[in-house]
Amino acid sequence: MRHHETEIRVRYKETDQMGVVYYSNYFVWFEVARTEYLRAMGLAYSEIEKRGLRLMVARADCTYLSPARYDDMVTVSSWIPEIRNSSLTFEYKISVGDRPVATGKSVHVFTDPSAKPVRIPKDLKDILGRDPGAGKGVTS
């Protein structure tokens, strides 16, 4: 299984009064990494929506390990450990250099526009199930 890496520079507005990244921003970074992972696979999220599909979040977790601070360059590594009939799971690891900052997981259900769960179309499942490739931003 391959990991896609997305780098994000911590902006001042993402920090709290203690000078550390406010907890909810980690979920925003997960979304950025997830979107870039899909893009690296040649599957822009906007293309999924054009097909009348949505990826609804059914669960999201984050474990905080150490603080990230203003102007840190964080790396969000993302990967898909599981694909089911109508859902998939992303996992994440956020680090600053070699220092782990957080880990997380999100489960997404494919739905139609009315939020009814649907099976992942075979062609999308095939794309999602393959390695994202050796393109820029993708590591083993």
C-alpha positions in Angstrom: 0.0 0.0 0.0 1.3 3.4 -1.0 1.2 6.6 1.0 0.6 10.1 -0.5 2.3 13.0 1.2 0.9 16.5 1.3 2.9 19.4 2.8 1.1 22.2 4.6 2.7 25.3 6.2 1.0 26.1 9.5 -0.6 29.5 9.2 -0.9 31.9 12.2 -4.7 31.7 12.1 -4.5 27.9 12.7 -3.0 28.4 16.1 -4.6 29.1 19.4 -3.6 31.4 22.3 -1.0 28.9 23.4 0.8 29.1 20.1 -0.1 25.5 19.0 -2.3 24.4 16.2 -6.0 24.3 17.2 -7.3 20.8 17.3 -10.0 21.1 14.6 -7.4 22.1 12.0 -6.1 18.6 11.9 -9.4 17.5 10.4 -9.1 20.2 7.7 -5.6 18.9 6.9 -7.0 15.4 6.6 -9.4 16.7 4.0 -6.7 18.4 2.1 -4.6 15.2 2.1 -7.5 13.1 1.1 -8.3 15.4 -1.8 -4.7 15.4 -3.0 -4.5 11.6 -2.6 -7.5 11.2 -4.9 -6.0 13.8 -7.4 -2.7 11.8 -7.4 -4.7 8.8 -8.5 -6.2 10.8 -11.3 -9.5 11.0 -9.6 -10.5 14.6 -8.7 -13.3 14.8 -6.1 -15.2 17.1 -8.5 -15.3 14.2 -11.0 -16.9 11.9 -8.4 -19.5 14.6 -7.8 -20.1 15.0 -11.5 -21.1 11.3 -11.5 -23.8 12.1 -9.0 -21.9 10.6 -6.1 -20.8 12.0 -2.7 -18.3 10.8 -0.1 -20.0 11.4 3.2 -18.0 11.2 6.4 -19.3 8.5 8.7 -16.5 8.6 11.2 -13.4 10.7 11.9 -10.8 10.3 14.6 -7.6 12.0 15.6 -5.0 11.2 18.2 -2.8 14.1 19.1 0.8 13.2 19.9 2.8 16.5 20.0 2.0 20.1 19.1 2.5 21.7 15.7 3.2 25.4 15.8 3.0 28.5 13.6 5.3 28.3 10.5 6.0 24.5 10.9 5.9 22.6 7.7 3.7 19.6 8.4 3.6 16.5 6.2 0.3 14.7 6.1 0.8 11.1 4.9 -2.5 9.5 3.7 -3.5 6.0 2.5 -6.5 3.8 2.0 -6.2 0.6 4.1 -9.8 -0.7 3.3 -12.3 -0.5 0.6 -15.7 -2.1 1.1 -18.9 -2.3 -1.1 -20.1 1.3 -0.4 -17.4 2.7 1.9 -13.7 3.3 2.2 -11.3 4.2 5.0 -8.5 6.7 4.9 -5.7 6.8 7.5 -3.4 9.7 8.2 -0.1 10.4 9.9 0.9 14.1 10.5 4.5 14.9 11.2 6.9 17.8 11.4 10.2 16.4 10.1 10.7 13.1 11.9 8.5 14.1 14.9 5.0 12.5 14.9 2.3 15.1 15.6 -1.0 13.2 15.1 -2.6 10.2 13.6 -6.1 9.8 12.3 -8.7 7.9 10.4 -11.8 8.7 8.5 -14.5 6.4 7.1 -16.5 7.6 4.1 -19.7 6.2 2.6 -20.5 6.6 -1.1 -24.0 8.1 -1.4 -26.3 9.5 -4.1 -27.2 13.2 -3.8 -30.1 12.3 -1.4 -27.6 10.7 1.0 -28.7 7.2 0.3 -25.7 4.8 0.4 -24.7 3.3 -2.9 -22.2 0.7 -4.1 -18.9 2.1 -5.3 -18.9 1.8 -9.1 -16.5 -0.9 -10.3 -14.3 1.5 -12.3 -13.9 3.8 -9.2 -13.3 0.8 -6.9 -10.5 -0.3 -9.3 -8.9 3.1 -9.3 -9.2 3.4 -5.5 -7.8 0.0 -5.0 -4.6 0.5 -6.9 -1.4 2.2 -5.8 -1.5 5.9 -6.4 1.7 5.5 -8.5 5.2 6.9 -8.3 4.2 10.4 -9.2 5.1 13.6 -7.4 4.1 13.5 -3.8 3.6 9.8 -3.5 5.9 7.7 -1.4 6.1 4.0 -0.5 
